[in-house]
Amino acid sequence: MANQSYTTIVLDQKEGILRLTLNRPEVHNAFNSTLILEVTDAVERAKDDDAIRVVIITGQGKSFCAGADIHWMREIIRYSFEQNLEESLQLAEVLHQIYTLPKPTIAMVNGSAIGGGTGFLSACDIAIASEGAKFGLSEVKIGLVPAAISPYVIRKIGESKAREYFLTGNRMTAERAVEIGLINEAVPPNKLEQRVTELVYHLLTSGPDAIANCKELIRRVPSMTFEEAKVYTARMIANLRVSEEGQEGMAAFLEKRKPRWIQSFKPKSEEE
C-alpha cells in the first residue's frame, strides 16, 4: 500500500501490519481537512487490502494528536453553517471508518491526545499510551462540544465519566485514563513500541475473519433484543464453523499444529 501523495500522514506496511503515522509534528499532529481526508483514504484502502491484518495509528514527534489545528479553526470560524456541516461530517466519517474497519486497530499513543485526538484513539479497538501522555476533552472551554467524537468516547468511558469530562473539560493523566477505560494500558515511553509489537503478534495469531466477526458482534449485539441476538449469534457461529477459516482453525487445534494464517512474525521480546 503506497503512500500515494499524502502530505499529512506517513504509511509503513510490512508483515501484515500497516502503521499510519499522523505527520504534522510542528503543530502536535493537530488535524485539518487535509489530514482528515488523507486518513479516511488510507483507512478505506486498508479495508480492501487483504495483505493488511492489523492497523496501528500513532503520531510523529512528542504528541499523538492535539485536536483541531488552530490555523484551520481560524478559517472555519468564518464558514457558513453548510460549510461547517460538511467539515464536521468529514470528521465523523473518518472516525466511523476507523471504528468499523474489519481489522484490529491499535492506537499507539506516543504523547498527549486532546479533543479530536481523544476521538481518534477512542475509535480504535485498543489504545496503549506512554505514561507521560495527557488527555482532555476541552471543547467546552471554547464554547464547543465533543460532538463527532462523542459516540466513540462515550462507548469507551460510559455516561458517568463522559458527563464529568465533557462538562468540565478537565485534563487527565494516563493513569486516570486507564482507570476510566479511555485507554487499555499506560507503559513507560521506552516500552511503548515493544508492548504494541507484542500485542500485534497476538492479533496476528487469531483468525482474520474471526476478528472481523468479533468486531461486528461488539458493534451490533448491544443494540439487539435477546431474541434478535439469539438468532444473529447462532447464525454467525454456524457460518464460521463451516467456513474455510473455521474449518482450518478447528483442524489445526485438533491436530495440535498452528493454523495457516499464523505468520513468522515474532515480537522483539521473543526474538531476543
Backbone as a ProteinNet text record, in pm:
[ID]
protein_1_A
[PRIMARY]
MANQSYTTIVLDQKEGILRLTLNRPEVHNAFNSTLILEVTDAVERAKDDDAIRVVIITGQGKSFCAGADIHWMREIIRYSFEQNLEESLQLAEVLHQIYTLPKPTIAMVNGSAIGGGTGFLSACDIAIASEGAKFGLSEVKIGLVPAAISPYVIRKIGESKAREYFLTGNRMTAERAVEIGLINEAVPPNKLEQRVTELVYHLLTSGPDAIANCKELIRRVPSMTFEEAKVYTARMIANLRVSEEGQEGMAAFLEKRKPRWIQSFKPKSEEE
[TERTIARY]
85.5	0	88.4	95.1	186	135.3	226.2	189.8	104.1	82.3	7.5	76.5	-1.9	55.9	21.3	21.9	-14.8	87.6	37.5	124.6	117.8	15.2	-1.9	9.1	21.8	37.6	147.7	204.4	304.1	258.2	265.6	226.8	349.2	351.8	458.3	392.3	409.8	345.1	447.6	440.3	525.1	468.3	487	446.3	300.2	214.7	72.6	30.1	124.8	96.7	106.1	4.5	8.1	19.4	127.8	142.4	105.9	8	-36.7	6.9	99.4	154.6	103.2	38	-1.2	127.7	149.4	281.6	276.2	231.7	236.3	296.1	417.3	473.7	489	500.9	519.5	396.3	279.1	156.3	99.9	188.7	149.9	46.2	60	-26.9	-174.2	-198.8	-336.2	-391.8	-521.6	-579.3	-646.5	-642.5	-717.8	-792.9	-856.9	-937	-851.3	-728.3	-640.2	-607.2	-568.7	-536.4	-657.6	-773.2	-895.6	-920.9	-910.4	-936.6	-830	-705	-598.3	-609.9	-644.3	-664.8	-783.7	-890.1	-1007.4	-969.2	-891.9	-850	-762.1	-667.5	-576	-649.8	-744.6	-820.4	-909.1	-968.3	-1052.1	-969.1	-848.2	-760.4	-717.6	-691.4	-653.2	-765.6	-887.6	-1003.9	-1005.2	-965.2	-972.2	-842.3	-740.3	-610.5	-598.5	-608	-602.6	-467.6	-364.5	-231.6	-218.6	-310.2	-305.7	-391.5	-331.4	-400.4	-428.2	-339.7	-350.7	-313.3	-383.3	-352.8	-314.1	-198.9	-152.6	-162.2	-221.6	-227.9	-146.5	-52.8	32	62.4	143.6	178.7	328.8	370	512.3	552	668.4	715	666.2	639.9	609.3	460	373.2	229.3	161.8	49.9	-34.1	-119.8	-203	-283.6	-343.2	-319	-363.9	-503.6	-578.8	-713.5	-710.9	-802.6	-814.3	-702.1	-648.5	-541.8	-596	-523.9	-568.9	-577.3	-488.4	-493.5	-618.9	-655.9	-779.2	-899.8	-893.2	-1004	-1022.2	-910.7	-922.3	-998.8	-990.5	-1065.7	-1212.5	-1238.5	-1376.2	-1463	-1399.7	-1480	-1559.1	-1510.5	-1579.3	-1671.4	-1677	-1757.6	-1906.3	-1984.7	-2130	-2170.4	-2299	-2348.2	-2324.8	-2353.4	-2338.6	-2193.4	-2099.9	-1958	-1912.4	-1959.4	-1925.4	-1983.2	-2103.7	-2165.7	-2083.6	-2038	-1957.4	-1827.4	-1758.7	-1634	-1658.5	-1766.3	-1796.6	-1830.9	-1899.8	-1933.3	-1808.7	-1708.9	-1583.8	-1512.8	-1512.2	-1453	-1533	-1664.8	-1749.4	-1724.5	-1701.9	-1679.9	-1548.1	-1440	-1312	-1316.2	-1380.3	-1393.5	-1474.8	-1580.5	-1663.1	-1585.1	-1503	-1420.7	-1323.7	-1262	-1169	-1244.3	-1356.2	-1433	-1487.6	-1530.3	-1593.2	-1496.4	-1370.2	-1272.4	-1272.6	-1289.9	-1298.5	-1163.5	-1070.4	-936.7	-902.7	-824.5	-795.1	-713.3	-749.3	-680	-623.3	-498.9	-432.3	-388.6	-429.9	-378.2	-252.7	-139.1	-12.9	7.5	-38.1	-47.2	86.6	168.8	305.7	316.4	206.7	206.5	64	47.4	-84.1	-186.3	-311	-424.1	-535.4	-563.7	-659.9	-774.7	-896	-1012	-1027.6	-1020.4	-1035	-930	-813.2	-712.2	-762	-838.5	-902.9	-1005.7	-1069.4	-1164.7	-1098.5	-982	-910.5	-876.1	-823.8	-786.9	-909.8	-1020.9	-1143.7	-1207.4	-1185.5	-1239.9	-1161.6	-1041	-959.2	-1004	-969.9	-1008.7	-933.9	-805.2	-719.3	-629.6	-609.1	-521.6	-416.2	-289.2	-176.1	-103.4	-80.5	-24.9	104	183.9	300.2	252.5	323.2	281.3	275.6	351.6	352.8	244.3	164.9	61.4	-47.3	-102.9	-215.4	-335.7	-454.9	-577.1	-675.9	-759	-855.5	-965.8	-1082.3	-1198.8	-1239.5	-1160.8	-1168.1	-1252.9	-1335.4	-1413.5	-1500.1	-1557.5	-1648	-1575.9	-1444.8	-1369.9	-1369.2	-1398.9	-1408.1	-1549.8	-1646.7	-1786.5	-1833	-1760.9	-1798.3	-1823.2	-1849.9	-1874	-1799.1	-1765.8	-1700.3	-1802.9	-1858.9	-1976	-1944.3	-1862.1	-1836	-1767.5	-1687.4	-1614.3	-1696.7	-1809.5	-1884.8	-1932	-1977	-2020.9	-1912	-1788.2	-1676.9	-1622.2	-1613.1	-1564.8	-1663.1	-1791.8	-1892.4	-1890.8	-1871.1	-1861.2	-1739.4	-1634.7	-1513.1	-1529.8	-1580.5	-1575.3	-1710.2	-1820.5	-1952	-2008.6	-2138.4	-2206.4	-2158.2	-2134.2	-2095.8	-1966.4	-1864.4	-1736.5	-1743.9	-1825.9	-1842.8	-1903.1	-1999.7	-2057.6	-1949.4	-1866.9	-1761.8	-1664.5	-1611.6	-1505.3	-1557.2	-1674.4	-1732.2	-1768.7	-1825.8	-1876.7	-1767.5	-1669.1	-1563.5	-1449.8	-1426.2	-1312.9	-1179.2	-1181.1	-1057.4	-964.6	-836.6	-736.5	-721.4	-666.2	-641.6	-506.8	-450.7	-323.9	-349.5	-241.9	-254.9	-307	-263.8	-311.4	-462.5	-512.5	-657.1	-729.3	-669.6	-730.9	-747.3	-651.7	-664.7	-779.1	-786.2	-889	-1030	-1053.8	-1189.9	-1215	-1114.6	-1133.4	-1109.2	-1055.8	-1028	-915.2	-812.6	-704.3	-692.5	-628.8	-617.2	-497.2	-386.7	-264.7	-183.9	-105.4	-4.3	129	228.7	359.5	468	586.7	697	723.6	763	786.1	877.7	981.9	1076.1	1024.4	905.6	844.7	722.6	685.9	563.8	570.2	676.9	692	688.9	760.2	765.4	628.5	555.1	423	327	328.9	241	281.3	411.4	459.3	410.7	417.2	368.3	218.8	144.7	0.5	-32.4	41.7	22.3	44.2	148.1	175	55.5	-2.6	-118.6	-237.2	-253.2	-361.9	-338.1	-211.7	-180	-195.9	-201.4	-222.4	-370.8	-457.8	-602.8	-651.8	-760.6	-815.9	-866.3	-826.4	-871.4	-1023.5	-1090.3	-1236.4	-1300	-1239.9	-1291.5	-1283.4	-1172.2	-1157.4	-1261.4	-1281.4	-1380.8	-1519.6	-1551.8	-1682.6	-1693.8	-1584.3	-1584.6	-1618.3	-1557.1	-1582.8	-1729.3	-1785.1	-1926.2	-2015.9	-1982.4	-2058	-2059.9	-1943.5	-1932	-2012.7	-2012.8	-2082.3	-2234.2	-2281.5	-2424.2	-2505	-2445.3	-2522.6	-2580	-2507.1	-2564	-2697.3	-2723.7	-2849.3	-2960.4	-2932.4	-3032	-3110.3	-3230.6	-3302.9	-3240.4	-3273.5	-3219.6	-3266.2	-3388.7	-3439	-3363.2	-3338.2	-3262.1	-3119.6	-3057.8	-2920.4	-2909.1	-3011	-3008.4	-2994.1	-3074.3	-3070.4	-2944.6	-2912.7	-2796.8	-2667.5	-2646.2	-2521.2	-2513.6	-2628.7	-2629.6	-2592.6	-2645.7	-2612.8	-2465.2	-2413.4	-2274	-2181	-2200.3	-2109.2	-2126.5	-2250	-2272.2	-2200	-2208	-2139.6	-1988	-1934	-1790.2	-1742.1	-1822.7	-1782.3	-1767.7	-1847.4	-1839.2	-1752.3	-1699.2	-1616	-1477.6	-1403.9	-1267.8	-1179.4	-1189	-1105.9	-1144.3	-1273.7	-1319.3	-1278.4	-1290.7	-1250.3	-1100.5	-1021.4	-876.6	-839.4	-903	-871.7	-903.9	-1020.1	-1057.3	-968	-935.3	-847.7	-709	-657.5	-525.6	-525.3	-633.5	-643.3	-643	-722.8	-733	-604.8	-534.7	-409.4	-286.8	-309.5	-202.2	-94.4	-139.8	-48.5	-99	-16.5	-58.4	-143.7	-249.4	-328.5	-248.5	-291.1	-213.1	-201.3	-294.1	-288.1	-178.5	-117.6	-13	114.6	169	288.8	412.9	528.8	655.6	691	610.1	635.4	645.7	746.1	762.7	791	734.3	765.7	910.4	964.3	1105.5	1141.1	1050.4	1080.7	1098.6	1037.7	1052.6	1172.4	1219.2	1333	1463	1461.5	1583.4	1612.5
-119.7	0	123.7	191.8	305	426.5	523.4	645.8	738.1	700.7	786.8	924.2	1030.2	1165	1231.3	1153.4	1207.7	1310.4	1414.7	1520	1532.8	1474	1490.4	1358.6	1248	1118	1039.7	943.5	853.2	710.2	627.1	487.3	397.8	295	195.5	58.6	-25.1	-155.7	-267.8	-362.4	-481.5	-589.9	-713.8	-832	-825.2	-774.8	-770.3	-654.6	-564.7	-453.1	-321.4	-238.9	-104	-5.1	73.6	180.6	311.9	379.3	508.6	613.6	698.4	799.8	937.6	1003.9	1143	1224.5	1296.9	1355.3	1507.6	1571.9	1718.7	1758.6	1713.1	1735.1	1881.4	1967.3	2109.8	2171.2	2106	2151.9	2039.7	1954.7	1843.4	1752	1735.9	1647.1	1686	1814.1	1864.4	1839.7	1814.1	1780.5	1900.5	1898.1	1991.2	1908.9	1973	1899.3	1805.4	1845	1759.1	1630	1641.6	1521.6	1430.7	1487.5	1406.3	1327.3	1393	1325.9	1221.7	1249.8	1153.5	1029.9	1047.1	931.6	849.8	917.2	847.4	761.2	817.2	744.1	625.1	646	538.6	423.9	456	351.5	275.8	346.8	281.1	186	227	139	18	38.7	-72.1	-174.4	-127.7	-216.7	-315.6	-270.3	-352.8	-427.6	-410.8	-473.7	-598.7	-714.7	-841	-864.8	-797.2	-815.9	-747.5	-657.7	-585.1	-657.2	-695.4	-768.6	-681.7	-585.8	-500.5	-358.1	-260.2	-119.6	-52.8	13.3	91.6	239.1	318.4	463.1	530.4	615.2	683.8	824	896.6	1032.3	1050.4	1142.5	1174.9	1277.9	1261	1358.9	1331.5	1438.5	1426.2	1409.9	1432.4	1427	1322.9	1271.5	1183	1268.5	1353.2	1445.6	1551.2	1676.1	1787.5	1836.8	1758.6	1802.3	1887.3	1981.8	2064.8	2166.9	2184	2279.8	2422.3	2504	2639.6	2724.1	2696.6	2771.5	2733.5	2607.9	2561.7	2625.2	2636.6	2697.2	2843.8	2909.5	3049.7	3061.2	2955.1	2953.8	2920.9	2813.6	2766.9	2861.4	2951.6	3046.5	3138.5	3149.4	3233.5	3152	3019.7	2933.6	2952	2923.5	2920	2791.1	2780.3	2657.1	2539.3	2557.2	2448.3	2402.6	2497.5	2462.5	2389.9	2438	2372.4	2231.6	2215.4	2083.3	1986	2031.3	1946	1904.1	1999.7	1968.4	1871.1	1892.9	1806.9	1665.9	1653.9	1521.8	1447.2	1519.5	1454.4	1394.7	1467.4	1413.3	1293.8	1304.8	1193.1	1069.9	1091.1	979.6	908.1	981.8	915.1	835.4	887.2	813.2	685.7	695.7	578.3	475.6	521.2	430	351.9	420.8	354.1	255.1	298.5	215.8	89.5	99.6	-14.1	-93.6	-55.9	-131.4	-277	-374.1	-514.4	-577.7	-495.1	-539.6	-470.2	-534.3	-472.1	-344.6	-246.1	-117.8	-90.5	-45.4	-12.7	133.2	210.4	346.4	338.6	370.4	376.2	522.5	556.1	696.3	739.8	798	834.4	963.2	1038.3	1164.9	1210.8	1335.8	1386.2	1374.4	1347.5	1337.2	1425.5	1532.6	1631.3	1643.2	1661.5	1683.2	1573.7	1612.4	1515.6	1406.8	1433.9	1330.3	1218.4	1254.6	1154.8	1076.1	1143	1074.3	969.6	1002	906	779.3	794.9	675.1	599.7	671	605.4	523	560.5	484.1	356.4	347.9	227.8	118.2	-5.3	-117.8	-117.4	-89.3	-94.9	28.3	87	203.8	179	188	175.6	309.1	365	500.1	505.6	604.9	638.3	695.5	663.1	708.2	859.9	930.6	1075.8	1145.3	1069.4	1130.2	1195.3	1303.6	1371.4	1364.7	1367.4	1353.2	1461.5	1504.1	1606.8	1621.4	1659	1688.2	1831.1	1924.3	2062.9	2153	2094.6	2174.7	2279.6	2245.9	2341.2	2469.8	2463.3	2581.9	2689.6	2649	2748.4	2752.6	2708.9	2719.2	2615.3	2504.4	2397.8	2268.4	2160.7	2031.2	1922.4	1810.9	1698.6	1616.9	1676.1	1619.7	1494.3	1507.3	1395.2	1278.8	1309.1	1203.1	1137.5	1197.6	1150.3	1005.4	953.1	813.5	715.2	749	658.6	677.8	802.7	829.5	776.1	798.2	751.2	598.6	531.4	385	338.9	418	381.9	403.4	520.3	557.7	556.2	541.1	537.6	676.4	681.4	809.3	888.9	822.2	893.7	971.8	906.9	974.8	1073.7	1043.7	1138.9	1268.8	1258.1	1379.4	1459.6	1390.4	1459.1	1531.9	1461.3	1520.7	1605.4	1575	1661.3	1797.4	1797	1922.1	2007.1	1942.8	2020.6	2056.7	1972.9	1995.2	1969.5	1904.3	1881.3	1784.5	1806.2	1714.9	1594.7	1488	1369.6	1308.8	1240.3	1170.5	1036.3	973	840.3	740.4	755.7	665.7	677.5	799.9	820.8	769.5	786.8	738.1	586.7	516.1	370.9	339.2	412.5	387.5	397.8	492.8	512.8	438.9	368.3	287.3	357.5	479.5	550.7	482.2	438.4	361.4	228.3	131.3	-1.2	-14.5	48.4	39.1	166.6	196.1	301.6	238.8	259.3	196.7	303.5	275.2	371.2	401.6	523.4	561.1	465.9	416.6	328.5	186.1	157.9	25.8	27	145.2	157.1	74.4	88.1	14.7	-136.1	-180.9	-324.2	-378.2	-302.8	-350.5	-360.4	-261.9	-266.4	-381.3	-403.6	-513.9	-647.8	-666.1	-789.6	-808.2	-699.7	-705.6	-739.9	-680.9	-710.4	-859.2	-915	-1057.1	-1142.2	-1111	-1187.1	-1173.1	-1056.2	-1035.8	-1116.5	-1125.4	-1198.4	-1349	-1397.6	-1541.2	-1577.6	-1477.3	-1501	-1500.7	-1569.8	-1575.8	-1440	-1394.1	-1262.9	-1250.4	-1353.8	-1348.2	-1351.6	-1427.6	-1433.2	-1295.7	-1225.8	-1091.6	-996.7	-1002.7	-916.4	-941.7	-1068.6	-1102.4	-1063.2	-1073	-1025.1	-876.2	-800.1	-656.6	-627.6	-707	-689.8	-724.4	-830.9	-867.5	-752.2	-699.2	-591.5	-469.6	-441.2	-323.6	-341.6	-462.5	-480	-539.4	-630.8	-702.3	-611.1	-510	-427.2	-360.6	-336.6	-270.7	-370.2	-500	-602.7	-645.7	-694.5	-763.5	-901.7	-969.3	-1103	-1198.6	-1182.1	-1269.3	-1246.3	-1119.7	-1087.7	-1140.8	-1121.2	-1165.7	-1317.2	-1386.4	-1532.5	-1587	-1536.1	-1582.7	-1533.6	-1406.5	-1346	-1417.2	-1439.6	-1501.7	-1649.4	-1718.3	-1859.6	-1874	-1784.4	-1787.8	-1755.7	-1661.2	-1623.2	-1739.6	-1804.6	-1912.6	-2031.9	-2055.4	-2165.8	-2139.1	-2015	-1978.8	-1993	-1950.7	-1958.6	-2103.1	-2188.8	-2328.2	-2400.1	-2359.7	-2425.2	-2347	-2231.5	-2150.4	-2212.8	-2168.3	-2218.4	-2189.7	-2067.9	-2032.6	-2113	-2127.8	-2204.1	-2350.2	-2408.3	-2547.5	-2564.7	-2471.7	-2477.4	-2460.1	-2365.8	-2340.2	-2458.9	-2518.1	-2634.1	-2753.9	-2773.1	-2883.9	-2866.3	-2744	-2716.7	-2744.1	-2706.6	-2730.4	-2880.3	-2954.3	-3098.4	-3171.8	-3118.9	-3182.6	-3127.5	-3037.7	-2978.4	-2911.8	-2830.8	-2754.9	-2611.1	-2524.2	-2385.9	-2371.6	-2291.8	-2269	-2192.6	-2203.1	-2149.3	-1997.3	-1929.6	-1782.8	-1724	-1804.9	-1753.7	-1734.3	-1613.7	-1579.4	-1601.9	-1577.2	-1596.4	-1478.6	-1372.7	-1253.4	-1289.2	-1232.6	-1252.1	-1116.4	-1093.4	-968.4	-964.8	-844.5	-829.3	-903.5	-901.8	-964.8	-1115.3	-1176.5	-1321.1	-1354.2	-1257.2	-1280.9	-1270	-1189.4	-1160.4	-1270.7
0	0	0	-110.4	-126.5	-50.7	-29.4	40.1	-45.2	-170.8	-262.8	-263.5	-251.7	-248	-115.2	-8.2	122.5	170	234.6	286.2	437.5	500.8	645.5	722	650.8	715.3	643.9	715.5	658.1	681.8	578.6	589.3	578.9	662.6	657.9	669.7	569.2	568.3	557.5	649.2	641.9	732.8	691.3	766.5	811.6	725.3	756.2	843	875.6	967.2	890.5	904	847.8	962.7	960.8	1058.7	990.9	1046.2	995.4	1096.4	1054.6	1144.8	1106.4	1200.3	1179.8	1177.5	1069.6	1046.9	1032.2	1140.5	1147.6	1283.6	1311.6	1445.9	1482.8	1382.2	1410.6	1477	1461.8	1527.8	1615.5	1666.4	1754.2	1688.9	1557.6	1478.8	1486.4	1506.5	1501.2	1361	1354.3	1224.7	1158.1	1026.2	943.5	840	745.6	648.3	563.7	534.2	454.5	528.5	654.8	732.5	744.2	768.8	782.1	655	541	413.3	381.8	418.6	390.7	479.1	606	693.1	644.1	604.1	550.6	431.1	339.3	219.9	255.7	347.5	385.6	453.7	540.7	611	513	418.9	318.3	232.7	197	118.9	201.5	329.9	417.3	428.4	427.7	435.8	320.1	202.6	82	52.3	135.7	111.5	198.3	137.7	213.1	278.6	231.1	289	425.1	456.7	583.8	686.4	797	902.6	1025.7	1053.2	1171.6	1132.2	1189.8	1164.4	1296.5	1296.8	1411.5	1374.5	1462.2	1440.8	1550.4	1510.9	1607.1	1556.7	1632.6	1594.3	1583.5	1499.6	1483.9	1589.7	1649.5	1746.5	1887.1	1962.4	2105	2135.4	2038.2	2062.6	1974.5	2022.8	1941.9	1848.7	1906.2	1825.1	1917.5	1884.6	1969	1934.1	1855.2	1818	1692.7	1684.1	1564.3	1556.3	1437.1	1410.2	1429	1506.6	1534.2	1406.7	1310.3	1184	1105.4	1111	1047.7	1116.2	1250.4	1324.5	1286.6	1254.3	1211.2	1079.5	998.6	872.9	896.4	974.6	988.5	1071.3	1148.6	1225.1	1131.7	1006	907.2	814.8	835.8	749.6	776.8	674.8	690.7	761.2	796.9	858.1	764.2	636.1	539.8	528.8	528.2	521.3	648.1	763.8	889.4	896.2	842.7	842	757.6	642.4	555.1	623.7	687.8	757.8	873.8	947	1061.4	1016.4	904.9	852	806.7	758.4	718.6	839.6	951.9	1073.6	1123.5	1121	1163.6	1077.1	948.1	856.1	884.2	908.5	931.6	1062	1164	1289.3	1268.9	1189.8	1161.3	1080.8	987	907.9	996.5	1090.6	1182.2	1270.8	1325.7	1419.5	1354.7	1229.7	1162	1074.7	1071.6	993.1	1039.6	949.2	990.4	1021.8	1065.8	1104.6	1235.2	1322	1451	1436.1	1516.2	1515	1654.2	1656.7	1782.6	1777.4	1877	1891.8	1977.1	1918.2	1991.9	2030.3	2150.5	2192.1	2250.1	2164.3	2198.4	2278.5	2287.1	2360.1	2380.9	2414.9	2451.8	2339.6	2380	2287.5	2342.3	2272	2319.6	2220.2	2269.8	2183.6	2080.2	1953	1845	1847.8	1908.2	1924.3	2013.4	2117.1	2201.5	2121.6	2026.9	1939.9	1852.8	1797.2	1713	1791.1	1912.6	1988.7	2036.1	2060.8	2106.3	1995.8	1871.8	1759.4	1734.2	1790.8	1774.4	1870.8	1839.2	1923.8	2056.5	2050.3	2168.8	2168	2285.2	2296.2	2403.6	2363.5	2454.7	2454.3	2571.4	2577.7	2658	2627.1	2707.2	2840.6	2947.5	3080.4	3093.2	3012.9	3022.9	2942.6	2869.8	2785.3	2870.3	2819	2882.7	2788.5	2847	2769.2	2811.9	2718.3	2753.4	2651.1	2700.9	2616.9	2652.2	2601.9	2647.5	2557.9	2472.2	2377	2444.5	2562	2628.1	2667.8	2682.1	2722.4	2614.1	2489.4	2381.8	2324.4	2404.5	2364.3	2264.7	2254.7	2161.7	2238.9	2169.4	2233.1	2156.5	2222.4	2153.3	2075.6	1974	1906.6	1825.4	1721.6	1630.9	1702.5	1803.5	1872.7	1982.8	2019.6	2136.4	2127.5	2010.1	2007.7	2049.8	2021.2	2048	2189.3	2232.8	2368	2471.7	2450.1	2545.8	2554.2	2441.1	2444	2524.2	2521.9	2595.9	2746.6	2786.4	2928.1	2997.5	2923.4	2985.7	3011.2	3039.2	3053.7	3174.1	3286.2	3408.1	3389.6	3337.6	3317.4	3201.9	3101.4	2991.6	3044.1	3132.7	3191.4	3265.1	3340.3	3416.5	3324.5	3225.1	3143.8	3028.8	2974.4	2871.4	2930.6	3050.6	3108.5	3172.6	3234.7	3299.9	3205.9	3105.1	3016.5	3083.4	3199.8	3274.2	3201.1	3214.8	3160.5	3253.1	3199.9	3282.4	3247.4	3343.7	3323.7	3256.1	3212	3153.3	3256.1	3381	3486.7	3502.7	3502	3514.6	3390.8	3274.5	3150.2	3152.4	3213.6	3229.3	3325.2	3434.7	3536.6	3480.4	3390.6	3339.2	3208	3157.9	3037.9	2906.8	2911.6	2786.5	2710.1	2782.8	2722.1	2795.9	2732	2792.1	2885	2847.2	2927.1	2912.2	3016.6	3009.4	3045.5	2961.3	2981.5	2973.7	3027.9	3014.2	2867	2835.7	2694.9	2620.2	2686.3	2617.8	2602.7	2655.4	2642.6	2549.9	2500.8	2421.7	2293.8	2219.9	2093.8	2118	2218.9	2248.1	2286.4	2369	2413.8	2296.3	2208.2	2091	1999.7	1982.8	1899.8	1953.5	2083.8	2144.9	2120.1	2132.9	2111.4	1966.5	1874.1	1732.1	1705.3	1764.5	1744.9	1787.4	1902.1	1948.7	1853.4	1796	1699.8	1571.8	1530.6	1408.3	1423.7	1546.9	1566.8	1568	1560.8	1556.4	1412.4	1387.3	1252.6	1206	1087.8	1038.4	1029.1	979.1	969.4	1107.3	1198.8	1335.5	1400.8	1379.4	1435.6	1377.7	1245.4	1181.5	1238.6	1261.1	1316.8	1463.3	1538.1	1676.4	1681.9	1592.3	1590.9	1556.3	1466.9	1431.9	1550.6	1622.8	1742.7	1843	1871.2	1969.5	1927.2	1798.5	1746.8	1744.7	1711.8	1685.9	1801.2	1876.2	1978.4	2087.2	2136.6	2243.5	2208.5	2081.7	2043.3	2010.5	2022.8	1990.1	2113.7	2090.4	2195.9	2214	2323.5	2343.6	2234.2	2187.7	2081.3	1951.6	1919.6	1798.5	1808.7	1924.9	1943.1	1936.9	1985.5	1985.6	1844.3	1754.8	1615.4	1544.8	1564.2	1497.5	1534.8	1664.2	1709	1670.3	1671.9	1631.4	1484.1	1401.3	1258.1	1235.1	1310.8	1292	1322.9	1437.6	1472.3	1379.6	1333.7	1239.5	1107.9	1059.4	935.2	949.6	1064.4	1084.6	1095.5	1156.2	1171.2	1037.4	939.2	808.1	710	754.2	665.8	652	551	529.6	650.5	703.8	818.2	942.2	966.5	1081.5	1074.1	956.9	937.8	961.5	907.8	925.4	1072.4	1139	1278.9	1368.4	1348.4	1429.9	1399.7	1271.5	1234.1	1295.6	1291	1348.2	1498.4	1565.7	1709.6	1739.8	1666.2	1689.9	1652.4	1551.9	1506.7	1578	1673.6	1754	1667.4	1573.5	1489.4	1479.5	1421.8	1404.5	1279.7	1283.5	1161.7	1057	932.7	821	822.1	891.5	886.1	975.4	1061.5	1150	1070.1	1077.5	1003.4	1089.3	1031.4	1102.5	1191.4	1187.3	1266.6	1414.9	1482.8	1625.5	1691.2	1809.9	1878.7	1921.1	1937.1	1972.4	2099.7	2197.1	2325.8	2312.5	2207.9	2188.5	2102.7	2024	1937.3	2015.8	2122.8	2198.2	2300.3
[MASK]
++++++++++++++++++++++++++++++++++++++++++++++++++++++++++++++++++++++++++++++++++++++++++++++++++++++++++++++++++++++++++++++++++++++++++++++++++++++++++++++++++++++++++++++++++++++++++++++++++++++++++++++++++++++++++++++++++++++++++++++++++++++++++++++++++++++++++++++++

